Amino acid sequence: MAYLLRVEKTEAFSNLIKVLAGQIGNLINYKELSSTLGISFPTLKKYLWYARKIFLLDLVTPYSRKREKEISLSPVVYFGDLG
């Protein structure tokens, strides 16, 4: 799968999925994730995009009555199929 997605650091991608699996339902902290995994912010965003496109997980933005606040809030991660 990593070859088809052209993932350069397969171990970092695998570790990202493992870390996110332990944080289901929690807000994503991009800075913390990128420093923990030792990858750059653009690479982290790219890996999250890949995971969404292969229907592995989805990012849901928390609801807020104020649109400006809703846009600035970090998303919450949920996996598509846990069974």
PyMOL Python script that loads the backbone (N, CA, C, O; Angstrom):
from pymol import cmd

cmd.read_pdbstr("""\
ATOM      1  N   MET A   1       0.819  -1.179   0.000  1.00  0.00           N
ATOM      2  CA  MET A   1       0.000   0.000   0.000  1.00  0.00           C
ATOM      3  C   MET A   1       0.868   1.249   0.000  1.00  0.00           C
ATOM      4  O   MET A   1       0.569   2.210  -0.708  1.00  0.00           O
ATOM      5  N   ALA A   2       1.931   1.246   0.780  1.00  0.00           N
ATOM      6  CA  ALA A   2       2.784   2.430   0.877  1.00  0.00           C
ATOM      7  C   ALA A   2       3.424   2.750  -0.469  1.00  0.00           C
ATOM      8  O   ALA A   2       3.655   3.917  -0.785  1.00  0.00           O
ATOM      9  N   TYR A   3       3.712   1.719  -1.261  1.00  0.00           N
ATOM     10  CA  TYR A   3       4.295   1.949  -2.574  1.00  0.00           C
ATOM     11  C   TYR A   3       3.300   2.656  -3.494  1.00  0.00           C
ATOM     12  O   TYR A   3       3.676   3.561  -4.239  1.00  0.00           O
ATOM     13  N   LEU A   4       2.051   2.250  -3.445  1.00  0.00           N
ATOM     14  CA  LEU A   4       1.037   2.872  -4.293  1.00  0.00           C
ATOM     15  C   LEU A   4       0.789   4.326  -3.908  1.00  0.00           C
ATOM     16  O   LEU A   4       0.511   5.159  -4.771  1.00  0.00           O
ATOM     17  N   LEU A   5       0.886   4.632  -2.626  1.00  0.00           N
ATOM     18  CA  LEU A   5       0.668   5.993  -2.155  1.00  0.00           C
ATOM     19  C   LEU A   5       1.925   6.857  -2.264  1.00  0.00           C
ATOM     20  O   LEU A   5       1.867   8.071  -2.069  1.00  0.00           O
ATOM     21  N   ARG A   6       3.041   6.239  -2.571  1.00  0.00           N
ATOM     22  CA  ARG A   6       4.341   6.921  -2.642  1.00  0.00           C
ATOM     23  C   ARG A   6       4.708   7.560  -1.299  1.00  0.00           C
ATOM     24  O   ARG A   6       5.145   8.709  -1.237  1.00  0.00           O
ATOM     25  N   VAL A   7       4.522   6.797  -0.246  1.00  0.00           N
ATOM     26  CA  VAL A   7       4.892   7.237   1.102  1.00  0.00           C
ATOM     27  C   VAL A   7       6.386   7.011   1.257  1.00  0.00           C
ATOM     28  O   VAL A   7       6.869   5.890   1.101  1.00  0.00           O
ATOM     29  N   GLU A   8       7.127   8.089   1.567  1.00  0.00           N
ATOM     30  CA  GLU A   8       8.576   7.984   1.693  1.00  0.00           C
ATOM     31  C   GLU A   8       8.978   7.279   2.983  1.00  0.00           C
ATOM     32  O   GLU A   8       9.880   6.440   2.987  1.00  0.00           O
ATOM     33  N   LYS A   9       8.309   7.623   4.067  1.00  0.00           N
ATOM     34  CA  LYS A   9       8.648   7.062   5.378  1.00  0.00           C
ATOM     35  C   LYS A   9       7.510   6.148   5.828  1.00  0.00           C
ATOM     36  O   LYS A   9       6.591   6.584   6.521  1.00  0.00           O
ATOM     37  N   THR A  10       7.581   4.888   5.433  1.00  0.00           N
ATOM     38  CA  THR A  10       6.495   3.957   5.746  1.00  0.00           C
ATOM     39  C   THR A  10       6.358   3.727   7.250  1.00  0.00           C
ATOM     40  O   THR A  10       5.248   3.548   7.751  1.00  0.00           O
ATOM     41  N   GLU A  11       7.469   3.731   7.963  1.00  0.00           N
ATOM     42  CA  GLU A  11       7.400   3.530   9.407  1.00  0.00           C
ATOM     43  C   GLU A  11       6.704   4.706  10.089  1.00  0.00           C
ATOM     44  O   GLU A  11       5.942   4.505  11.034  1.00  0.00           O
ATOM     45  N   ALA A  12       6.953   5.921   9.627  1.00  0.00           N
ATOM     46  CA  ALA A  12       6.298   7.104  10.195  1.00  0.00           C
ATOM     47  C   ALA A  12       4.800   7.075   9.907  1.00  0.00           C
ATOM     48  O   ALA A  12       3.998   7.443  10.765  1.00  0.00           O
ATOM     49  N   PHE A  13       4.414   6.638   8.699  1.00  0.00           N
ATOM     50  CA  PHE A  13       2.994   6.532   8.356  1.00  0.00           C
ATOM     51  C   PHE A  13       2.312   5.500   9.249  1.00  0.00           C
ATOM     52  O   PHE A  13       1.214   5.742   9.751  1.00  0.00           O
ATOM     53  N   SER A  14       2.954   4.361   9.447  1.00  0.00           N
ATOM     54  CA  SER A  14       2.415   3.314  10.308  1.00  0.00           C
ATOM     55  C   SER A  14       2.301   3.798  11.750  1.00  0.00           C
ATOM     56  O   SER A  14       1.296   3.543  12.413  1.00  0.00           O
ATOM     57  N   ASN A  15       3.314   4.488  12.233  1.00  0.00           N
ATOM     58  CA  ASN A  15       3.286   5.020  13.602  1.00  0.00           C
ATOM     59  C   ASN A  15       2.208   6.083  13.759  1.00  0.00           C
ATOM     60  O   ASN A  15       1.583   6.178  14.815  1.00  0.00           O
ATOM     61  N   LEU A  16       1.983   6.883  12.722  1.00  0.00           N
ATOM     62  CA  LEU A  16       0.923   7.896  12.761  1.00  0.00           C
ATOM     63  C   LEU A  16      -0.431   7.240  12.962  1.00  0.00           C
ATOM     64  O   LEU A  16      -1.232   7.695  13.778  1.00  0.00           O
ATOM     65  N   ILE A  17      -0.686   6.175  12.223  1.00  0.00           N
ATOM     66  CA  ILE A  17      -1.959   5.470  12.344  1.00  0.00           C
ATOM     67  C   ILE A  17      -2.101   4.869  13.741  1.00  0.00           C
ATOM     68  O   ILE A  17      -3.187   4.897  14.319  1.00  0.00           O
ATOM     69  N   LYS A  18      -1.028   4.335  14.278  1.00  0.00           N
ATOM     70  CA  LYS A  18      -1.073   3.756  15.626  1.00  0.00           C
ATOM     71  C   LYS A  18      -1.351   4.821  16.680  1.00  0.00           C
ATOM     72  O   LYS A  18      -2.154   4.610  17.589  1.00  0.00           O
ATOM     73  N   VAL A  19      -0.680   5.973  16.554  1.00  0.00           N
ATOM     74  CA  VAL A  19      -0.887   7.055  17.525  1.00  0.00           C
ATOM     75  C   VAL A  19      -2.316   7.570  17.439  1.00  0.00           C
ATOM     76  O   VAL A  19      -2.953   7.804  18.465  1.00  0.00           O
ATOM     77  N   LEU A  20      -2.823   7.750  16.228  1.00  0.00           N
ATOM     78  CA  LEU A  20      -4.189   8.245  16.060  1.00  0.00           C
ATOM     79  C   LEU A  20      -5.219   7.232  16.567  1.00  0.00           C
ATOM     80  O   LEU A  20      -6.274   7.620  17.068  1.00  0.00           O
ATOM     81  N   ALA A  21      -4.919   5.950  16.441  1.00  0.00           N
ATOM     82  CA  ALA A  21      -5.829   4.922  16.948  1.00  0.00           C
ATOM     83  C   ALA A  21      -5.961   5.008  18.463  1.00  0.00           C
ATOM     84  O   ALA A  21      -7.009   4.675  19.016  1.00  0.00           O
ATOM     85  N   GLY A  22      -4.917   5.447  19.129  1.00  0.00           N
ATOM     86  CA  GLY A  22      -4.970   5.626  20.572  1.00  0.00           C
ATOM     87  C   GLY A  22      -5.637   6.926  20.998  1.00  0.00           C
ATOM     88  O   GLY A  22      -5.913   7.133  22.179  1.00  0.00           O
ATOM     89  N   GLN A  23      -5.895   7.803  20.024  1.00  0.00           N
ATOM     90  CA  GLN A  23      -6.491   9.106  20.329  1.00  0.00           C
ATOM     91  C   GLN A  23      -7.853   9.288  19.685  1.00  0.00           C
ATOM     92  O   GLN A  23      -8.241  10.416  19.381  1.00  0.00           O
ATOM     93  N   ILE A  24      -8.584   8.214  19.471  1.00  0.00           N
ATOM     94  CA  ILE A  24      -9.893   8.312  18.826  1.00  0.00           C
ATOM     95  C   ILE A  24     -10.805   9.214  19.653  1.00  0.00           C
ATOM     96  O   ILE A  24     -10.945   9.037  20.863  1.00  0.00           O
ATOM     97  N   GLY A  25     -11.414  10.175  18.986  1.00  0.00           N
ATOM     98  CA  GLY A  25     -12.335  11.085  19.644  1.00  0.00           C
ATOM     99  C   GLY A  25     -11.685  12.299  20.274  1.00  0.00           C
ATOM    100  O   GLY A  25     -12.386  13.165  20.799  1.00  0.00           O
ATOM    101  N   ASN A  26     -10.353  12.388  20.236  1.00  0.00           N
ATOM    102  CA  ASN A  26      -9.640  13.531  20.810  1.00  0.00           C
ATOM    103  C   ASN A  26      -9.256  14.520  19.710  1.00  0.00           C
ATOM    104  O   ASN A  26      -9.128  14.156  18.541  1.00  0.00           O
ATOM    105  N   LEU A  27      -9.079  15.767  20.108  1.00  0.00           N
ATOM    106  CA  LEU A  27      -8.623  16.775  19.162  1.00  0.00           C
ATOM    107  C   LEU A  27      -7.196  16.466  18.721  1.00  0.00           C
ATOM    108  O   LEU A  27      -6.382  15.986  19.509  1.00  0.00           O
ATOM    109  N   ILE A  28      -6.904  16.747  17.457  1.00  0.00           N
ATOM    110  CA  ILE A  28      -5.573  16.506  16.913  1.00  0.00           C
ATOM    111  C   ILE A  28      -4.690  17.712  17.191  1.00  0.00           C
ATOM    112  O   ILE A  28      -5.080  18.848  16.918  1.00  0.00           O
ATOM    113  N   ASN A  29      -3.521  17.474  17.723  1.00  0.00           N
ATOM    114  CA  ASN A  29      -2.514  18.510  17.923  1.00  0.00           C
ATOM    115  C   ASN A  29      -1.414  18.249  16.891  1.00  0.00           C
ATOM    116  O   ASN A  29      -0.572  17.371  17.078  1.00  0.00           O
ATOM    117  N   TYR A  30      -1.432  19.021  15.800  1.00  0.00           N
ATOM    118  CA  TYR A  30      -0.510  18.796  14.693  1.00  0.00           C
ATOM    119  C   TYR A  30       0.946  18.964  15.102  1.00  0.00           C
ATOM    120  O   TYR A  30       1.796  18.183  14.674  1.00  0.00           O
ATOM    121  N   LYS A  31       1.249  19.965  15.920  1.00  0.00           N
ATOM    122  CA  LYS A  31       2.630  20.195  16.357  1.00  0.00           C
ATOM    123  C   LYS A  31       3.158  19.011  17.153  1.00  0.00           C
ATOM    124  O   LYS A  31       4.280  18.550  16.943  1.00  0.00           O
ATOM    125  N   GLU A  32       2.329  18.530  18.071  1.00  0.00           N
ATOM    126  CA  GLU A  32       2.740  17.405  18.907  1.00  0.00           C
ATOM    127  C   GLU A  32       2.942  16.144  18.074  1.00  0.00           C
ATOM    128  O   GLU A  32       3.911  15.412  18.275  1.00  0.00           O
ATOM    129  N   LEU A  33       2.036  15.893  17.149  1.00  0.00           N
ATOM    130  CA  LEU A  33       2.162  14.711  16.302  1.00  0.00           C
ATOM    131  C   LEU A  33       3.417  14.763  15.443  1.00  0.00           C
ATOM    132  O   LEU A  33       4.148  13.776  15.354  1.00  0.00           O
ATOM    133  N   SER A  34       3.675  15.902  14.809  1.00  0.00           N
ATOM    134  CA  SER A  34       4.836  15.989  13.927  1.00  0.00           C
ATOM    135  C   SER A  34       6.140  15.853  14.715  1.00  0.00           C
ATOM    136  O   SER A  34       7.087  15.233  14.233  1.00  0.00           O
ATOM    137  N   SER A  35       6.199  16.423  15.921  1.00  0.00           N
ATOM    138  CA  SER A  35       7.426  16.288  16.711  1.00  0.00           C
ATOM    139  C   SER A  35       7.580  14.870  17.258  1.00  0.00           C
ATOM    140  O   SER A  35       8.694  14.350  17.313  1.00  0.00           O
ATOM    141  N   THR A  36       6.477  14.241  17.661  1.00  0.00           N
ATOM    142  CA  THR A  36       6.536  12.873  18.166  1.00  0.00           C
ATOM    143  C   THR A  36       7.007  11.895  17.102  1.00  0.00           C
ATOM    144  O   THR A  36       7.812  11.004  17.372  1.00  0.00           O
ATOM    145  N   LEU A  37       6.493  12.074  15.888  1.00  0.00           N
ATOM    146  CA  LEU A  37       6.822  11.149  14.803  1.00  0.00           C
ATOM    147  C   LEU A  37       8.101  11.525  14.061  1.00  0.00           C
ATOM    148  O   LEU A  37       8.631  10.723  13.292  1.00  0.00           O
ATOM    149  N   GLY A  38       8.596  12.733  14.287  1.00  0.00           N
ATOM    150  CA  GLY A  38       9.821  13.167  13.621  1.00  0.00           C
ATOM    151  C   GLY A  38       9.632  13.477  12.145  1.00  0.00           C
ATOM    152  O   GLY A  38      10.539  13.273  11.338  1.00  0.00           O
ATOM    153  N   ILE A  39       8.442  13.975  11.792  1.00  0.00           N
ATOM    154  CA  ILE A  39       8.173  14.357  10.408  1.00  0.00           C
ATOM    155  C   ILE A  39       7.718  15.813  10.378  1.00  0.00           C
ATOM    156  O   ILE A  39       7.287  16.368  11.389  1.00  0.00           O
ATOM    157  N   SER A  40       7.822  16.408   9.210  1.00  0.00           N
ATOM    158  CA  SER A  40       7.436  17.805   9.072  1.00  0.00           C
ATOM    159  C   SER A  40       5.915  17.950   9.025  1.00  0.00           C
ATOM    160  O   SER A  40       5.190  16.983   8.792  1.00  0.00           O
ATOM    161  N   PHE A  41       5.451  19.180   9.252  1.00  0.00           N
ATOM    162  CA  PHE A  41       4.020  19.461   9.224  1.00  0.00           C
ATOM    163  C   PHE A  41       3.399  19.148   7.858  1.00  0.00           C
ATOM    164  O   PHE A  41       2.336  18.529   7.815  1.00  0.00           O
ATOM    165  N   PRO A  42       4.026  19.555   6.728  1.00  0.00           N
ATOM    166  CA  PRO A  42       3.435  19.211   5.423  1.00  0.00           C
ATOM    167  C   PRO A  42       3.359  17.704   5.180  1.00  0.00           C
ATOM    168  O   PRO A  42       2.405  17.219   4.572  1.00  0.00           O
ATOM    169  N   THR A  43       4.358  16.969   5.652  1.00  0.00           N
ATOM    170  CA  THR A  43       4.332  15.509   5.502  1.00  0.00           C
ATOM    171  C   THR A  43       3.212  14.913   6.329  1.00  0.00           C
ATOM    172  O   THR A  43       2.526  13.997   5.876  1.00  0.00           O
ATOM    173  N   LEU A  44       3.016  15.422   7.539  1.00  0.00           N
ATOM    174  CA  LEU A  44       1.930  14.961   8.396  1.00  0.00           C
ATOM    175  C   LEU A  44       0.577  15.196   7.732  1.00  0.00           C
ATOM    176  O   LEU A  44      -0.275  14.308   7.717  1.00  0.00           O
ATOM    177  N   LYS A  45       0.385  16.384   7.190  1.00  0.00           N
ATOM    178  CA  LYS A  45      -0.872  16.701   6.509  1.00  0.00           C
ATOM    179  C   LYS A  45      -1.078  15.785   5.302  1.00  0.00           C
ATOM    180  O   LYS A  45      -2.197  15.343   5.041  1.00  0.00           O
ATOM    181  N   LYS A  46      -0.009  15.502   4.572  1.00  0.00           N
ATOM    182  CA  LYS A  46      -0.095  14.621   3.406  1.00  0.00           C
ATOM    183  C   LYS A  46      -0.484  13.199   3.831  1.00  0.00           C
ATOM    184  O   LYS A  46      -1.318  12.563   3.187  1.00  0.00           O
ATOM    185  N   TYR A  47       0.119  12.708   4.909  1.00  0.00           N
ATOM    186  CA  TYR A  47      -0.199  11.368   5.397  1.00  0.00           C
ATOM    187  C   TYR A  47      -1.638  11.281   5.893  1.00  0.00           C
ATOM    188  O   TYR A  47      -2.301  10.264   5.688  1.00  0.00           O
ATOM    189  N   LEU A  48      -2.123  12.327   6.539  1.00  0.00           N
ATOM    190  CA  LEU A  48      -3.526  12.352   6.967  1.00  0.00           C
ATOM    191  C   LEU A  48      -4.451  12.378   5.755  1.00  0.00           C
ATOM    192  O   LEU A  48      -5.510  11.751   5.766  1.00  0.00           O
ATOM    193  N   TRP A  49      -4.055  13.097   4.720  1.00  0.00           N
ATOM    194  CA  TRP A  49      -4.845  13.141   3.484  1.00  0.00           C
ATOM    195  C   TRP A  49      -4.914  11.759   2.864  1.00  0.00           C
ATOM    196  O   TRP A  49      -5.981  11.329   2.426  1.00  0.00           O
ATOM    197  N   TYR A  50      -3.770  11.043   2.819  1.00  0.00           N
ATOM    198  CA  TYR A  50      -3.740   9.675   2.289  1.00  0.00           C
ATOM    199  C   TYR A  50      -4.681   8.767   3.086  1.00  0.00           C
ATOM    200  O   TYR A  50      -5.452   8.003   2.506  1.00  0.00           O
ATOM    201  N   ALA A  51      -4.612   8.855   4.409  1.00  0.00           N
ATOM    202  CA  ALA A  51      -5.438   7.995   5.261  1.00  0.00           C
ATOM    203  C   ALA A  51      -6.924   8.268   5.050  1.00  0.00           C
ATOM    204  O   ALA A  51      -7.743   7.352   5.127  1.00  0.00           O
ATOM    205  N   ARG A  52      -7.269   9.515   4.788  1.00  0.00           N
ATOM    206  CA  ARG A  52      -8.673   9.845   4.502  1.00  0.00           C
ATOM    207  C   ARG A  52      -9.092   9.319   3.141  1.00  0.00           C
ATOM    208  O   ARG A  52     -10.210   8.826   2.995  1.00  0.00           O
ATOM    209  N   LYS A  53      -8.232   9.411   2.148  1.00  0.00           N
ATOM    210  CA  LYS A  53      -8.575   8.992   0.792  1.00  0.00           C
ATOM    211  C   LYS A  53      -8.706   7.483   0.646  1.00  0.00           C
ATOM    212  O   LYS A  53      -9.430   7.009  -0.229  1.00  0.00           O
ATOM    213  N   ILE A  54      -8.017   6.723   1.489  1.00  0.00           N
ATOM    214  CA  ILE A  54      -8.166   5.263   1.434  1.00  0.00           C
ATOM    215  C   ILE A  54      -9.225   4.786   2.431  1.00  0.00           C
ATOM    216  O   ILE A  54      -9.340   3.591   2.703  1.00  0.00           O
ATOM    217  N   PHE A  55      -9.999   5.738   2.974  1.00  0.00           N
ATOM    218  CA  PHE A  55     -11.112   5.463   3.884  1.00  0.00           C
ATOM    219  C   PHE A  55     -10.682   4.734   5.149  1.00  0.00           C
ATOM    220  O   PHE A  55     -11.421   3.905   5.681  1.00  0.00           O
ATOM    221  N   LEU A  56      -9.496   5.045   5.619  1.00  0.00           N
ATOM    222  CA  LEU A  56      -9.013   4.467   6.862  1.00  0.00           C
ATOM    223  C   LEU A  56      -9.542   5.256   8.057  1.00  0.00           C
ATOM    224  O   LEU A  56      -9.922   4.675   9.074  1.00  0.00           O
ATOM    225  N   LEU A  57      -9.564   6.576   7.929  1.00  0.00           N
ATOM    226  CA  LEU A  57     -10.052   7.428   9.008  1.00  0.00           C
ATOM    227  C   LEU A  57     -10.725   8.654   8.425  1.00  0.00           C
ATOM    228  O   LEU A  57     -10.654   8.915   7.224  1.00  0.00           O
ATOM    229  N   ASP A  58     -11.381   9.402   9.301  1.00  0.00           N
ATOM    230  CA  ASP A  58     -12.012  10.651   8.886  1.00  0.00           C
ATOM    231  C   ASP A  58     -11.771  11.691   9.967  1.00  0.00           C
ATOM    232  O   ASP A  58     -11.706  11.372  11.154  1.00  0.00           O
ATOM    233  N   LEU A  59     -11.641  12.928   9.543  1.00  0.00           N
ATOM    234  CA  LEU A  59     -11.444  14.043  10.460  1.00  0.00           C
ATOM    235  C   LEU A  59     -12.732  14.846  10.516  1.00  0.00           C
ATOM    236  O   LEU A  59     -13.250  15.280   9.487  1.00  0.00           O
ATOM    237  N   VAL A  60     -13.239  15.038  11.709  1.00  0.00           N
ATOM    238  CA  VAL A  60     -14.497  15.754  11.904  1.00  0.00           C
ATOM    239  C   VAL A  60     -14.199  17.029  12.686  1.00  0.00           C
ATOM    240  O   VAL A  60     -13.570  16.991  13.744  1.00  0.00           O
ATOM    241  N   THR A  61     -14.662  18.159  12.151  1.00  0.00           N
ATOM    242  CA  THR A  61     -14.469  19.434  12.828  1.00  0.00           C
ATOM    243  C   THR A  61     -15.514  19.589  13.931  1.00  0.00           C
ATOM    244  O   THR A  61     -16.701  19.375  13.686  1.00  0.00           O
ATOM    245  N   PRO A  62     -15.092  19.958  15.136  1.00  0.00           N
ATOM    246  CA  PRO A  62     -16.056  20.150  16.226  1.00  0.00           C
ATOM    247  C   PRO A  62     -17.062  21.247  15.889  1.00  0.00           C
ATOM    248  O   PRO A  62     -16.730  22.218  15.210  1.00  0.00           O
ATOM    249  N   TYR A  63     -18.278  21.086  16.362  1.00  0.00           N
ATOM    250  CA  TYR A  63     -19.329  22.061  16.089  1.00  0.00           C
ATOM    251  C   TYR A  63     -19.200  23.264  17.009  1.00  0.00           C
ATOM    252  O   TYR A  63     -18.896  23.127  18.194  1.00  0.00           O
ATOM    253  N   SER A  64     -19.433  24.443  16.449  1.00  0.00           N
ATOM    254  CA  SER A  64     -19.487  25.673  17.220  1.00  0.00           C
ATOM    255  C   SER A  64     -20.520  26.589  16.580  1.00  0.00           C
ATOM    256  O   SER A  64     -20.698  26.571  15.362  1.00  0.00           O
ATOM    257  N   ARG A  65     -21.188  27.375  17.380  1.00  0.00           N
ATOM    258  CA  ARG A  65     -22.185  28.299  16.831  1.00  0.00           C
ATOM    259  C   ARG A  65     -21.537  29.418  16.021  1.00  0.00           C
ATOM    260  O   ARG A  65     -22.157  29.978  15.117  1.00  0.00           O
ATOM    261  N   LYS A  66     -20.296  29.740  16.347  1.00  0.00           N
ATOM    262  CA  LYS A  66     -19.576  30.785  15.625  1.00  0.00           C
ATOM    263  C   LYS A  66     -18.728  30.143  14.528  1.00  0.00           C
ATOM    264  O   LYS A  66     -17.881  29.298  14.816  1.00  0.00           O
ATOM    265  N   ARG A  67     -18.949  30.536  13.288  1.00  0.00           N
ATOM    266  CA  ARG A  67     -18.226  29.940  12.160  1.00  0.00           C
ATOM    267  C   ARG A  67     -16.723  30.169  12.249  1.00  0.00           C
ATOM    268  O   ARG A  67     -15.936  29.283  11.916  1.00  0.00           O
ATOM    269  N   GLU A  68     -16.325  31.357  12.696  1.00  0.00           N
ATOM    270  CA  GLU A  68     -14.897  31.658  12.780  1.00  0.00           C
ATOM    271  C   GLU A  68     -14.191  30.714  13.752  1.00  0.00           C
ATOM    272  O   GLU A  68     -13.078  30.253  13.494  1.00  0.00           O
ATOM    273  N   LYS A  69     -14.851  30.437  14.865  1.00  0.00           N
ATOM    274  CA  LYS A  69     -14.273  29.537  15.854  1.00  0.00           C
ATOM    275  C   LYS A  69     -14.259  28.102  15.342  1.00  0.00           C
ATOM    276  O   LYS A  69     -13.298  27.370  15.578  1.00  0.00           O
ATOM    277  N   GLU A  70     -15.306  27.697  14.649  1.00  0.00           N
ATOM    278  CA  GLU A  70     -15.390  26.341  14.130  1.00  0.00           C
ATOM    279  C   GLU A  70     -14.277  26.069  13.126  1.00  0.00           C
ATOM    280  O   GLU A  70     -13.722  24.970  13.106  1.00  0.00           O
ATOM    281  N   ILE A  71     -13.946  27.043  12.299  1.00  0.00           N
ATOM    282  CA  ILE A  71     -12.890  26.883  11.303  1.00  0.00           C
ATOM    283  C   ILE A  71     -11.530  26.744  11.976  1.00  0.00           C
ATOM    284  O   ILE A  71     -10.678  25.994  11.500  1.00  0.00           O
ATOM    285  N   SER A  72     -11.323  27.456  13.074  1.00  0.00           N
ATOM    286  CA  SER A  72     -10.017  27.445  13.730  1.00  0.00           C
ATOM    287  C   SER A  72      -9.817  26.249  14.661  1.00  0.00           C
ATOM    288  O   SER A  72      -8.684  25.976  15.058  1.00  0.00           O
ATOM    289  N   LEU A  73     -10.871  25.537  15.016  1.00  0.00           N
ATOM    290  CA  LEU A  73     -10.741  24.398  15.923  1.00  0.00           C
ATOM    291  C   LEU A  73     -10.050  23.219  15.237  1.00  0.00           C
ATOM    292  O   LEU A  73     -10.206  23.006  14.035  1.00  0.00           O
ATOM    293  N   SER A  74      -9.297  22.469  16.012  1.00  0.00           N
ATOM    294  CA  SER A  74      -8.647  21.272  15.492  1.00  0.00           C
ATOM    295  C   SER A  74      -9.684  20.186  15.266  1.00  0.00           C
ATOM    296  O   SER A  74     -10.648  20.083  16.025  1.00  0.00           O
ATOM    297  N   PRO A  75      -9.498  19.370  14.229  1.00  0.00           N
ATOM    298  CA  PRO A  75     -10.459  18.296  13.994  1.00  0.00           C
ATOM    299  C   PRO A  75     -10.274  17.132  14.977  1.00  0.00           C
ATOM    300  O   PRO A  75      -9.265  17.029  15.675  1.00  0.00           O
ATOM    301  N   VAL A  76     -11.276  16.273  15.001  1.00  0.00           N
ATOM    302  CA  VAL A  76     -11.271  15.068  15.820  1.00  0.00           C
ATOM    303  C   VAL A  76     -11.139  13.887  14.865  1.00  0.00           C
ATOM    304  O   VAL A  76     -11.755  13.883  13.799  1.00  0.00           O
ATOM    305  N   VAL A  77     -10.351  12.895  15.232  1.00  0.00           N
ATOM    306  CA  VAL A  77     -10.122  11.749  14.360  1.00  0.00           C
ATOM    307  C   VAL A  77     -11.057  10.594  14.735  1.00  0.00           C
ATOM    308  O   VAL A  77     -11.232  10.277  15.911  1.00  0.00           O
ATOM    309  N   TYR A  78     -11.646   9.978  13.720  1.00  0.00           N
ATOM    310  CA  TYR A  78     -12.467   8.776  13.870  1.00  0.00           C
ATOM    311  C   TYR A  78     -12.077   7.790  12.774  1.00  0.00           C
ATOM    312  O   TYR A  78     -11.857   8.179  11.626  1.00  0.00           O
ATOM    313  N   PHE A  79     -11.993   6.518  13.135  1.00  0.00           N
ATOM    314  CA  PHE A  79     -11.673   5.487  12.164  1.00  0.00           C
ATOM    315  C   PHE A  79     -12.956   4.975  11.536  1.00  0.00           C
ATOM    316  O   PHE A  79     -14.000   4.930  12.186  1.00  0.00           O
ATOM    317  N   GLY A  80     -12.875   4.588  10.270  1.00  0.00           N
ATOM    318  CA  GLY A  80     -14.046   4.158   9.525  1.00  0.00           C
ATOM    319  C   GLY A  80     -14.598   2.821   9.984  1.00  0.00           C
ATOM    320  O   GLY A  80     -15.801   2.714  10.220  1.00  0.00           O
ATOM    321  N   ASP A  81     -13.771   1.803  10.118  1.00  0.00           N
ATOM    322  CA  ASP A  81     -14.239   0.476  10.475  1.00  0.00           C
ATOM    323  C   ASP A  81     -13.359  -0.087  11.569  1.00  0.00           C
ATOM    324  O   ASP A  81     -12.193  -0.405  11.338  1.00  0.00           O
ATOM    325  N   LEU A  82     -13.912  -0.209  12.750  1.00  0.00           N
ATOM    326  CA  LEU A  82     -13.138  -0.723  13.877  1.00  0.00           C
ATOM    327  C   LEU A  82     -13.282  -2.222  14.073  1.00  0.00           C
ATOM    328  O   LEU A  82     -12.597  -2.816  14.906  1.00  0.00           O
ATOM    329  N   GLY A  83     -14.181  -2.835  13.301  1.00  0.00           N
ATOM    330  CA  GLY A  83     -14.451  -4.254  13.489  1.00  0.00           C
ATOM    331  C   GLY A  83     -13.632  -5.078  12.618  1.00  0.00           C
ATOM    332  O   GLY A  83     -13.737  -6.304  12.650  1.00  0.00           O
TER     333      GLY A  83
END
""", "prot")
cmd.dss("prot")
cmd.show_as("cartoon", "prot")
cmd.util.cbc("prot")
cmd.orient("prot")
